[in-house]
Amino acid sequence: MLRLNLEAIEILDAIARKGSFAAAAEEVHRVPSAVTYVIKKLEDEMNVQLFDRSGHRARLTPAGETLLEQGRHLLRAASDLEYRVKRVATGWEPELRIAVDTLVPLSILTPWIKAFDELHSGTRLRFLHETLAGMWDGLIDHRADLAIGVAMDSPHSGGFASIAMGPLEFVFAVAPSHPLADVPEPLPPALIQQYRVIAIADSSRSLVPRTVNILQGQETLTVPSAQAKLALQMQGLGCGYLPRCLIRKELQAGLLIEKQTERQHSIPAFHAAWRATQPGRALAWWVDQLRNDPLVSDWLACKGEI
């Protein structure tokens, strides 16, 4: 009899997303040989090939894609079941998944994490970084219960609550070695378009990915995080907009130079968002911090120590 368990589906999902058995093994905290064994056993029991291993990247076969598509429904159902059972018993979620925009350093949330630990709730915290449409996508797909740093309109499906945390000011910044560093201001779009922009990849899996502040025809170097974007811009490998509150040290030290541009850059309002259904006690606690403690709002406004 086939033993299609949740662990096998989680491993299948990790390989499909990461593109290799080794990377998937690291994510699921197993050794690569154990991951290979689980998939091989699954293939043998089902008498199908789930992955095409002929290239450098592990790719799902049509059979594998079908299994993964349906298997993800099972994973969500199992997660929801665990959530409901724990909620009924104690009111505390077994796990609270918090998506934080990659522009927001997780380190600023340290005081809240410490305060939550003191509750001894038994709820595990899981933080993940998402970008652009990936923030809403994470909520819709139940990868996240709470999203901190949402800067776009909510999906048409509705059913979400939100709190405004304040505006996030972006500045156009280049390294002192970049060709645009010594050009008189304001910089026209036609000139900026001639130089490569460093962009952060949208992390959405289901919603249409978005791009911002990329001019038509502009060469683009795409990176997975704000930290990677900052590092490459400091090396003079590209230009682009970065949040002022994220690069205050670099601007003061002269590692980056702020340049005025002809095109006015809109200042987006950052929000926290969550599903509007009755929250568990852990989610309610975090929402209460967002409502009453200006920790994140102060950071967005560049207040406090650098």
C-alpha positions as CSV (number, residue, x, y, z in Angstrom):
1,M,0.0,0.0,0.0
2,L,1.3,3.5,-0.9
3,R,2.5,5.5,2.1
4,L,2.1,9.1,0.7
5,N,2.9,11.1,3.9
6,L,3.2,14.8,4.5
7,E,7.0,14.6,5.0
8,A,7.4,13.3,1.5
9,I,5.2,16.1,0.0
10,E,7.2,18.7,2.0
11,I,10.4,17.3,0.6
12,L,9.0,17.2,-2.9
13,D,7.9,20.9,-2.6
14,A,11.3,21.9,-1.3
15,I,13.1,20.3,-4.2
16,A,10.8,21.9,-6.7
17,R,11.3,25.4,-5.2
18,K,15.1,25.1,-4.5
19,G,16.0,23.3,-7.7
20,S,18.3,20.7,-6.2
21,F,18.2,17.8,-3.7
22,A,21.1,19.4,-1.7
23,A,19.4,22.7,-1.3
24,A,16.1,21.1,-0.3
25,A,17.9,18.9,2.3
26,E,19.2,22.1,3.9
27,E,15.8,23.6,4.1
28,V,14.1,20.5,5.6
29,H,17.0,19.9,7.9
30,R,17.9,16.5,6.5
31,V,21.0,15.1,5.0
32,P,20.9,14.9,1.1
33,S,21.0,11.1,1.1
34,A,17.8,11.0,3.2
35,V,16.0,13.4,0.8
36,T,17.1,11.2,-2.1
37,Y,15.9,8.1,-0.4
38,V,12.4,9.6,0.4
39,I,11.9,10.6,-3.3
40,K,13.3,7.3,-4.7
41,K,11.0,5.3,-2.4
42,L,8.0,7.4,-3.4
43,E,8.8,6.9,-7.1
44,D,9.2,3.2,-6.6
45,E,6.0,2.8,-4.7
46,M,4.0,4.9,-7.3
47,N,5.9,3.4,-10.2
48,V,6.4,6.9,-11.8
49,Q,9.3,9.3,-12.3
50,L,8.7,12.5,-10.3
51,F,11.9,14.4,-11.3
52,D,13.9,14.8,-14.5
53,R,17.5,14.6,-13.3
54,S,19.1,14.9,-16.7
55,G,20.1,18.6,-16.2
56,H,21.8,20.6,-13.5
57,R,18.5,21.6,-12.0
58,A,16.0,19.0,-10.7
59,R,12.8,19.5,-12.7
60,L,9.4,18.0,-12.1
61,T,8.0,15.7,-14.6
62,P,4.3,16.1,-15.5
63,A,3.5,13.4,-12.9
64,G,5.5,15.2,-10.3
65,E,3.8,18.5,-11.1
66,T,0.4,16.9,-10.6
67,L,1.5,15.3,-7.3
68,L,2.9,18.5,-6.0
69,E,-0.1,20.6,-7.0
70,Q,-2.5,18.3,-5.1
71,G,0.0,17.6,-2.4
72,R,0.2,21.3,-1.5
73,H,-3.5,21.2,-0.8
74,L,-2.9,18.4,1.7
75,L,-0.1,20.4,3.4
76,R,-2.3,23.4,3.8
77,A,-5.1,21.2,5.1
78,A,-2.8,19.5,7.6
79,S,-1.5,22.9,8.8
80,D,-5.0,24.3,9.2
81,L,-6.1,21.2,11.1
82,E,-3.1,21.5,13.5
83,Y,-3.9,25.2,13.9
84,R,-7.6,24.6,14.7
85,V,-6.9,21.8,17.2
86,K,-4.4,23.9,19.1
87,R,-6.7,26.9,19.0
88,V,-9.6,24.9,20.4
89,A,-7.5,23.6,23.2
90,T,-5.6,26.7,24.3
91,G,-6.4,29.7,22.1
92,W,-2.7,29.8,21.1
93,E,-1.6,28.9,17.6
94,P,1.0,26.1,17.3
95,E,3.0,28.4,15.0
96,L,2.8,32.0,13.9
97,R,4.2,32.8,10.5
98,I,5.3,36.4,10.0
99,A,6.3,37.7,6.6
100,V,8.5,40.7,6.7
101,D,9.3,42.8,3.7
102,T,13.0,42.3,2.7
103,L,13.5,46.0,3.1
104,V,12.8,45.8,6.8
105,P,15.6,44.2,8.9
106,L,14.4,41.5,11.2
107,S,16.7,42.9,13.9
108,I,14.3,45.8,14.6
109,L,11.7,43.3,15.8
110,T,14.0,42.0,18.5
111,P,12.3,43.7,21.4
112,W,8.9,42.2,20.4
113,I,10.4,38.8,20.0
114,K,11.9,39.0,23.5
115,A,8.6,40.2,25.0
116,F,6.7,37.4,23.2
117,D,9.1,34.8,24.5
118,E,8.3,35.9,28.1
119,L,4.6,34.9,27.5
120,H,5.7,31.2,27.4
121,S,2.7,30.6,25.0
122,G,4.1,27.5,23.3
123,T,3.6,29.2,19.9
124,R,6.6,28.9,17.6
125,L,7.5,31.9,15.6
126,R,8.6,31.5,12.0
127,F,9.8,34.6,10.1
128,L,10.1,34.8,6.3
129,H,11.2,37.5,3.9
130,E,8.8,38.4,1.1
131,T,8.9,41.1,-1.6
132,L,6.3,43.2,-3.4
133,A,3.4,41.0,-4.5
134,G,4.9,38.2,-2.5
135,M,3.7,39.9,0.7
136,W,0.0,39.4,-0.2
137,D,0.7,36.1,-1.9
138,G,2.1,34.8,1.3
139,L,-1.1,35.7,3.2
140,I,-3.4,34.3,0.4
141,D,-1.4,31.0,0.2
142,H,-1.2,30.6,4.0
143,R,2.6,30.8,4.0
144,A,2.1,33.7,6.4
145,D,-0.4,34.7,9.1
146,L,0.8,38.3,9.4
147,A,2.6,40.5,6.9
148,I,4.7,43.4,8.0
149,G,5.6,45.9,5.3
150,V,2.8,45.6,2.8
151,A,3.1,48.5,0.4
152,M,0.5,47.8,-2.3
153,D,-3.3,47.5,-2.7
154,S,-4.9,44.4,-1.2
155,P,-6.1,41.6,-3.5
156,H,-9.6,41.8,-4.9
157,S,-10.6,38.8,-2.8
158,G,-10.7,40.9,0.3
159,G,-11.0,39.3,3.8
160,F,-8.0,41.1,5.2
161,A,-7.4,43.7,7.9
162,S,-4.5,46.1,8.0
163,I,-2.8,48.8,10.0
164,A,-0.9,51.7,8.5
165,M,2.6,52.0,9.9
166,G,3.8,55.1,8.1
167,P,5.5,56.2,4.9
168,L,8.8,54.7,3.7
169,E,11.0,57.3,2.0
170,F,13.2,56.0,-0.8
171,V,16.4,57.8,-2.1
172,F,18.3,57.2,-5.3
173,A,21.7,56.1,-4.3
174,V,25.0,55.3,-6.0
175,A,28.5,54.4,-4.8
176,P,31.2,57.2,-5.0
177,S,32.8,55.1,-7.8
178,H,29.7,55.0,-9.9
179,P,29.6,57.2,-13.1
180,L,26.5,59.0,-11.9
181,A,28.1,60.0,-8.6
182,D,29.6,63.2,-10.1
183,V,26.9,64.1,-12.6
184,P,25.0,67.4,-11.8
185,E,21.6,67.0,-10.3
186,P,18.8,66.4,-10.9
187,L,19.4,63.3,-12.9
188,P,17.1,62.9,-15.9
189,P,15.4,59.5,-16.6
190,A,17.2,59.3,-20.0
191,L,20.5,59.4,-18.3
192,I,19.6,56.9,-15.5
193,Q,18.3,54.5,-18.1
194,Q,21.8,54.1,-19.5
195,Y,23.1,52.5,-16.3
196,R,22.2,49.1,-14.8
197,V,19.7,49.1,-12.0
198,I,19.9,46.6,-9.0
199,A,16.4,45.2,-8.4
200,I,14.9,42.9,-5.8
201,A,13.0,39.9,-7.2
202,D,9.3,39.7,-6.5
203,S,8.7,36.7,-4.3
204,S,5.1,36.0,-5.4
205,R,4.3,32.5,-6.4
206,S,0.7,33.0,-7.5
207,L,0.0,36.7,-8.0
208,V,1.4,38.6,-10.9
209,P,5.0,39.7,-10.0
210,R,5.7,43.4,-9.9
211,T,8.6,45.6,-10.7
212,V,9.2,49.2,-9.5
213,N,11.5,52.0,-10.4
214,I,12.9,50.2,-13.5
215,L,13.0,52.3,-16.6
216,Q,11.9,50.7,-19.9
217,G,14.9,49.1,-21.6
218,Q,17.2,49.6,-18.5
219,E,19.6,46.8,-17.9
220,T,18.7,45.0,-14.7
221,L,20.6,42.9,-12.2
222,T,18.1,41.0,-10.0
223,V,18.9,40.0,-6.5
224,P,17.0,38.1,-3.8
225,S,17.1,40.6,-0.9
226,A,17.6,44.2,0.1
227,Q,20.9,43.3,1.8
228,A,22.2,42.0,-1.5
229,K,21.0,45.1,-3.4
230,L,22.7,47.3,-0.9
231,A,25.9,45.4,-1.1
232,L,26.1,45.5,-4.9
233,Q,25.2,49.2,-5.0
234,M,28.0,50.0,-2.5
235,Q,30.4,48.2,-4.9
236,G,29.3,50.4,-7.8
237,L,27.8,47.5,-9.7
238,G,24.5,49.3,-10.3
239,C,22.2,52.1,-9.1
240,G,18.7,52.3,-7.7
241,Y,16.4,53.4,-4.9
242,L,16.8,52.3,-1.3
243,P,14.9,53.2,1.9
244,R,16.6,56.1,3.7
245,C,16.1,54.4,7.0
246,L,18.0,51.3,5.8
247,I,21.1,53.2,4.5
248,R,21.6,56.0,7.0
249,K,24.9,54.7,8.1
250,E,26.1,54.3,4.5
251,L,25.0,57.8,3.6
252,Q,26.7,59.4,6.6
253,A,29.9,57.4,6.0
254,G,30.0,58.4,2.3
255,L,29.8,54.7,1.2
256,L,26.7,55.8,-0.8
257,I,25.8,59.1,-2.3
258,E,22.2,60.3,-2.5
259,K,21.3,61.8,-5.9
260,Q,18.3,63.9,-6.7
261,T,16.3,62.9,-9.8
262,E,14.0,64.8,-12.1
263,R,11.2,62.2,-11.8
264,Q,9.6,62.5,-8.4
265,H,9.5,59.2,-6.5
266,S,6.3,58.4,-4.7
267,I,6.5,57.6,-1.0
268,P,4.6,54.4,-0.3
269,A,2.7,53.9,2.9
270,F,3.7,50.7,4.7
271,H,1.1,48.5,6.3
272,A,0.8,45.4,8.4
273,A,-1.9,43.0,7.1
274,W,-3.5,39.7,8.2
275,R,-6.6,37.6,7.5
276,A,-9.7,39.2,9.1
277,T,-11.0,36.0,10.6
278,Q,-10.9,35.7,14.4
279,P,-7.2,35.7,15.3
280,G,-5.6,33.4,17.7
281,R,-3.9,34.8,20.8
282,A,-0.4,35.0,19.3
283,L,-1.6,36.9,16.2
284,A,-3.7,39.2,18.4
285,W,-0.7,39.9,20.6
286,W,1.5,40.9,17.6
287,V,-1.3,43.0,16.1
288,D,-1.6,44.8,19.4
289,Q,2.1,45.6,19.4
290,L,1.8,47.0,15.9
291,R,-1.2,49.1,16.9
292,N,0.3,50.5,20.2
293,D,4.1,50.4,20.0
294,P,5.8,52.7,17.4
295,L,8.8,50.4,17.0
296,V,8.4,49.9,13.3
297,S,6.9,53.3,12.6
298,D,9.9,55.0,14.3
299,W,12.3,53.0,12.2
300,L,10.4,53.9,9.0
301,A,10.7,57.6,10.0
302,C,14.5,57.2,10.7
303,K,14.0,57.9,14.4
304,G,16.3,56.6,17.1
305,E,19.8,55.3,17.0
306,I,21.3,54.3,13.7
